[in-house]
Amino acid sequence: MPKLLIVGFGYSAGFLAKELVPQGWQVVGTRRSPSTPSHHLLGSDDSDDSVPILAYSAGNHAIPPALLDELPTVSHLLITVPPTADGCPVARDFASLSLSLPALRWIGYCSATNVYGDHGGAWVNEDSPCKAKPGSRGGNRLLAEQQWQQLAADTGWPAPIIFRLAGIYGPGRSALDRVAQAVSSKDDGQLVSASAGGSPPVSDNLPPIGSGAMVSRIHVVDIARVIAASMMQQSCNPPLQTSQKAADKIYNVADSLPAPTDAVLAYAASLLGLPAPTNQPDRLKESTTATVESKKVDAQRILQALHATLCYPSYREGLQAIAAQTLSAPNSLPKP
């Protein structure tokens, strides 16, 4: 039975577990706080009780005994822990120990498309230059990617598969929720802070509304499908060794319709039968604390190399599905 260890079991990892467990995979996760409620991670009342969760706080150069006991039987390793200014804390912890991972056949690292930095609204693919500045969120992620590639080369582990995720959305974490929050508070200004930071993981710096910046997105269900497709493909082929072209194992994970934040929020509002949100120019100016990045992410490689298909090829289908599910629940979102 294949065994997947997800270091940093959060929102996206919960959906991946739901994809794999019914197919006979054994999944183990780690969190800083294993007591985090499952429904908070999955954005629903679903339970992930079938996934044992171990406590692990990355970056301490110490791996708990319970996790050390699991490692020799792990065949697949996925890291979703966000980086720091020093790169990936998990890579640093693993590099500080002489770990024997005899069953390991696949490593995945969840990065983000902000490694590309600002491209002035142009299309980028996996071969585009990474313009993120050192010390920025995108720069930290790029450093983490390089650390995992180097660690695999130093240890002889399989070369990591790097997933550069676009802005993540899904049930409980979408433009629908941002519109609903603004309506509930009668304050469109909340949309600025939500789109500039907000709760969705990995997305990092989403430009605020009114900036006109082009943003790519991906539904959390499709993240799970893409990662699962990579794992399934590996099961049919020998592990990729570090002597092979690791650059070919970097995948952008995004849908096919980049759009400004304004357009997505307006579409979400239309699904709820609410007016499109607006912002006062002074509020927009005050909320913009970082350089706005604009780019359109080309993710054809996941379709061609992994033969993956997306359930939600654009934010429109994704928001439609979330709205249909959410609006059927009583007292879920504000009604006009």
C-alpha positions in Angstrom: 0.0 0.0 0.0 1.5 3.4 -0.9 1.9 5.7 2.0 1.8 9.5 1.7 3.2 11.8 4.4 1.9 15.4 4.1 4.0 17.8 6.1 1.7 20.7 6.8 -1.8 19.1 6.7 -4.0 22.1 5.9 -6.8 23.2 3.6 -5.5 21.9 0.3 -4.0 18.7 1.9 -7.4 17.8 3.2 -8.9 17.7 -0.3 -5.9 15.6 -1.5 -6.5 13.1 1.3 -10.2 12.9 0.3 -9.0 12.1 -3.2 -6.5 9.4 -2.2 -7.9 7.5 0.8 -10.9 6.0 -1.1 -8.3 4.7 -3.6 -6.5 2.7 -0.9 -3.7 5.1 -0.1 -2.5 5.4 3.5 -2.2 9.1 4.4 -0.4 10.6 7.4 -0.2 14.3 8.1 1.6 16.7 10.4 0.4 20.0 11.9 1.8 22.4 14.5 -1.4 21.8 16.4 -3.0 18.4 15.7 -6.1 19.4 17.5 -7.2 21.8 14.7 -10.8 20.9 13.8 -11.1 19.0 10.5 -14.1 21.1 9.3 -11.9 24.3 9.6 -9.4 22.8 7.2 -11.8 21.4 4.7 -14.1 24.3 4.7 -17.1 22.0 5.4 -18.4 19.6 8.0 -16.5 16.7 6.4 -14.2 14.7 8.7 -10.6 13.6 8.0 -10.6 11.2 10.9 -9.1 8.5 8.6 -5.9 10.6 8.4 -3.7 10.4 11.6 -2.1 13.7 12.4 1.2 14.0 14.1 2.6 17.1 15.9 5.6 18.7 14.1 6.8 22.3 14.3 9.2 22.7 11.4 12.3 24.8 11.8 13.5 23.5 15.1 16.1 21.0 13.6 14.3 18.3 15.6 11.9 15.7 14.3 9.6 14.2 16.9 10.1 10.4 17.6 6.5 9.6 16.4 7.3 11.2 13.0 10.7 9.5 12.8 9.0 6.2 13.3 6.8 6.9 10.2 9.5 8.0 7.8 11.1 4.6 6.9 7.7 3.4 5.4 6.8 6.6 3.6 6.7 6.1 -0.2 5.5 9.6 -1.1 6.3 12.9 0.7 4.5 16.2 0.1 5.5 19.5 1.8 3.0 22.3 2.1 4.7 24.3 4.9 5.2 27.9 3.8 8.8 29.2 3.7 10.6 31.7 5.8 13.4 34.1 4.8 15.7 31.2 5.2 13.8 29.0 2.8 11.9 25.8 3.7 12.2 24.9 7.4 11.3 21.3 6.6 14.2 21.0 4.2 16.5 22.4 6.8 15.3 20.0 9.4 15.6 17.0 7.2 19.1 18.1 6.0 20.3 18.3 9.6 19.7 14.6 10.2 21.0 11.4 8.6 17.6 10.2 7.5 17.1 6.8 5.9 14.1 6.8 3.6 14.3 3.4 1.9 10.7 3.4 0.6 10.7 7.0 -0.7 9.7 7.1 -4.4 8.2 10.6 -4.9 8.7 14.1 -3.3 6.3 17.0 -4.0 6.8 20.6 -2.9 3.9 23.1 -3.0 5.3 26.4 -4.1 3.5 29.4 -5.7 3.3 31.4 -8.9 4.6 34.5 -7.1 8.1 33.2 -7.8 7.7 34.8 -11.2 7.2 38.3 -9.7 5.7 41.0 -11.9 5.5 40.5 -15.6 3.2 43.4 -16.5 0.2 41.3 -17.2 2.0 39.0 -19.8 1.8 35.3 -19.9 4.3 33.2 -18.0 5.1 29.5 -18.1 7.6 27.2 -16.3 10.4 28.5 -18.5 9.8 32.2 -17.8 12.3 34.1 -15.6 11.6 34.2 -11.9 11.7 37.9 -11.0 10.7 37.7 -7.4 13.1 39.7 -5.2 15.2 37.9 -2.6 13.4 38.2 0.8 10.0 38.7 -0.7 7.4 35.9 -0.4 8.0 34.8 -3.9 11.8 35.0 -3.3 11.4 32.8 -0.2 9.5 30.2 -2.2 12.1 30.2 -4.9 14.8 29.6 -2.3 12.8 26.7 -0.8 12.4 25.1 -4.3 16.2 25.2 -4.7 16.8 23.8 -1.3 14.6 20.8 -2.0 16.4 20.2 -5.3 19.8 20.4 -3.6 18.7 18.2 -0.7 17.5 15.5 -3.2 20.8 15.7 -5.1 22.9 15.5 -1.9 20.9 12.5 -0.5 20.1 10.6 -3.7 16.4 11.0 -3.0 14.0 11.3 -6.0 14.1 14.8 -7.6 11.2 16.9 -6.2 8.1 17.7 -8.2 7.5 21.4 -7.7 3.9 22.6 -7.9 3.7 26.4 -8.4 0.1 27.0 -7.3 -1.9 30.0 -8.4 -4.3 31.8 -6.1 -6.2 29.1 -4.2 -10.0 29.2 -3.7 -12.6 26.7 -2.7 -15.5 26.1 -0.3 -15.4 28.6 2.5 -12.5 30.5 0.9 -13.6 32.2 -2.2 -14.8 35.5 -3.7 -18.3 34.5 -2.6 -17.2 34.6 1.0 -15.5 38.0 0.5 -18.6 39.5 -1.0 -20.8 38.0 1.7 -18.5 39.4 4.4 -18.7 42.9 2.9 -22.5 42.7 2.7 -22.8 41.5 6.3 -20.6 44.3 7.5 -22.0 46.9 5.1 -18.4 47.9 4.4 -16.9 47.2 1.0 -13.6 48.3 2.4 -13.1 44.9 3.9 -12.7 43.5 0.4 -9.5 45.4 0.1 -7.8 43.8 3.1 -9.2 40.4 2.3 -7.9 40.4 -1.3 -4.5 41.7 -0.2 -3.9 39.0 2.4 -6.9 37.0 3.5 -7.0 33.4 4.7 -6.4 31.3 1.6 -2.9 29.6 1.9 -0.1 29.7 -0.7 -1.8 32.4 -2.7 0.3 35.0 -0.8 0.0 38.5 -2.3 -3.3 38.8 -4.2 -3.5 42.3 -5.7 -6.3 44.4 -4.2 -9.4 45.3 -6.2 -9.0 48.4 -8.3 -5.4 47.6 -9.2 -6.3 46.0 -12.6 -3.6 43.4 -12.1 -4.1 40.1 -13.8 -4.3 37.1 -11.4 -4.5 33.4 -12.0 -6.4 31.0 -9.7 -7.0 27.4 -9.1 -9.8 25.5 -7.3 -8.6 23.4 -4.4 -10.3 20.3 -5.8 -8.1 20.7 -9.0 -5.0 21.1 -6.9 -5.8 17.7 -5.4 -6.4 16.2 -8.8 -3.1 17.5 -10.3 -1.0 16.3 -7.4 -2.7 12.9 -7.4 -2.1 12.6 -11.1 1.6 13.2 -10.6 1.7 10.6 -7.9 -0.2 8.1 -10.0 2.1 8.7 -13.0 5.1 8.0 -10.8 3.6 4.7 -9.6 3.8 3.5 -13.3 7.3 4.8 -13.9 10.7 4.7 -12.1 11.4 7.6 -9.7 12.9 10.6 -11.3 16.6 10.8 -10.3 18.3 14.1 -9.7 20.6 13.5 -12.7 17.6 14.0 -15.0 16.2 17.4 -16.0 14.6 18.6 -12.8 13.4 21.7 -14.5 10.9 19.6 -16.4 9.3 18.6 -13.1 8.1 22.1 -12.3 4.4 22.5 -12.9 2.3 25.7 -12.9 -1.1 24.8 -11.4 -3.7 27.3 -12.6 -7.0 27.4 -14.5 -7.3 28.9 -18.0 -8.9 32.3 -17.2 -6.7 34.8 -15.5 -8.7 37.9 -14.4 -8.5 41.0 -12.2 -9.8 40.7 -8.7 -12.6 43.2 -9.6 -14.0 40.9 -12.3 -14.0 37.9 -10.0 -15.7 39.7 -7.2 -18.3 41.2 -9.6 -19.1 37.7 -10.9 -19.4 36.3 -7.4 -21.8 39.1 -6.5 -23.9 38.3 -9.6 -24.2 34.7 -8.5 -25.5 35.9 -5.1 -27.9 38.4 -6.7 -26.0 41.3 -5.1 -24.5 44.5 -6.5 -20.8 44.4 -7.6 -18.6 45.7 -4.7 -16.8 49.0 -5.0 -14.0 50.7 -3.1 -13.2 54.3 -2.4 -9.8 55.3 -4.0 -8.4 56.5 -0.7 -9.1 53.1 0.9 -7.4 51.3 -2.0 -4.3 53.5 -1.7 -4.1 52.9 2.0 -4.4 49.2 1.7 -1.8 48.7 -1.0 1.4 48.1 1.0 3.3 45.9 -1.5 4.2 46.1 -5.2 1.3 44.9 -7.3 2.3 41.9 -9.4 0.4 41.3 -12.7 0.8 38.1 -14.8 -1.2 35.4 -16.5 -0.1 31.9 -15.7 0.1 29.3 -18.5 -0.5 25.8 -17.0 -0.6 23.7 -20.2 2.2 21.5 -18.9 0.0 19.9 -16.3 -2.5 19.0 -19.0 0.1 17.6 -21.4 2.7 16.0 -19.2 0.4 14.7 -16.4 -2.7 14.2 -18.6 -4.6 16.0 -15.9 -8.1 17.4 -16.4 -9.5 20.3 -14.4 -13.0 20.0 -12.9 -13.2 23.8 -12.9 -11.3 25.2 -16.0 -12.1 28.8 -14.9 -13.2 30.7 -11.8 -16.7 30.9 -13.3 -17.4 27.2 -13.1 -15.7 27.0 -9.7 -17.7 29.8 -8.2 -20.9 28.4 -9.8 -20.3 25.0 -8.1 -19.5 26.6 -4.7 -22.6 28.9 -4.9 -24.9 26.1 -5.8 -23.7 24.1 -2.8 -23.6 27.0 -0.4 -26.9 28.6 -1.3 -28.7 25.3 -0.8 -27.7 25.4 2.9 -29.9 27.5 5.2 -28.5 30.8 6.5 -25.3 30.3 4.5 -24.7 33.6 2.7 -26.5 36.9 2.8 -29.5 37.2 0.5 -30.5 40.4 -1.3 
